[in-house]
Structures are given as structure tokens and as C-alpha cells.
Amino acid sequence: MSRDLPDLTHLVRPGAEFALRVTPKASRDRIVAAGGVLRVYVTVAPEDGKANAAVQKLLAKSLGVAKSRLTLLRGQTSRDKLFRLE
């Protein structure tokens, strides 16, 4: 696993929800878990859902699950997002 991705496999359970704060156009892709808040940094621009797709892929990799198991519930156009693990 990449050094910029924390091991979040302990959070994997059906129905789990993940609140994230996203920073698009970052210098590198990474996830920072600090103070109970997940901050996700992605290098892509927030256009046509590209940043959301990058966040979903990064979160799935960190959780060790298929990205198809993650559903964006809230925050399609916001920096604050809520994903659910199916």
C-alpha cells in the first residue's frame, strides 16, 4: 500500500459511512486521518465528476474494497462528502 494511504481496513463493515473533506488539485494523492476527520487530497480538477471518481478510487484502495462498493450519498459538488460502504 502506498505510504500516503493509511490502512483503514479496520473501518470496513457493511453500511459504514465515511465523512470526508476533499481538496482537489493537490500536489499528490493522499489520505490523512487526523482528529477523527478523513481529509482526502487528489491531483485532479473538480470537473465532470473526475475528482469524485478519484476520491472513490483512493478511499476504496485504502479500505481494501472494490470501488463499486462505495456510494457517494452527499456532496456531489461540495468539498464535504459522505460515502457509504455497501
C-alpha positions, 0 to 999 in steps of 0.5 A: 500500500502506498505510504500516503494511504493509511490502512483503514481496513479496520473501518470496513463493515457493511453500511459504514459511512465515511465523512470526508473533506476533499481538496482537489488539485493537490500536489499528490494523492493522499489520505490523512486521518487526523482528529477523527476527520478523513481529509482526502487530497487528489491531483485532479480538477473538480470537473465532470465528476473526475475528482469524485471518481478519484476520491472513490478510487483512493478511499476504496484502495485504502479500505481494501474494497472494490470501488463499486462498493462505495456510494457517494450519498452527499456532496456531489459538488461540495468539498464535504462528502459522505460515502457509504460502504455497501 
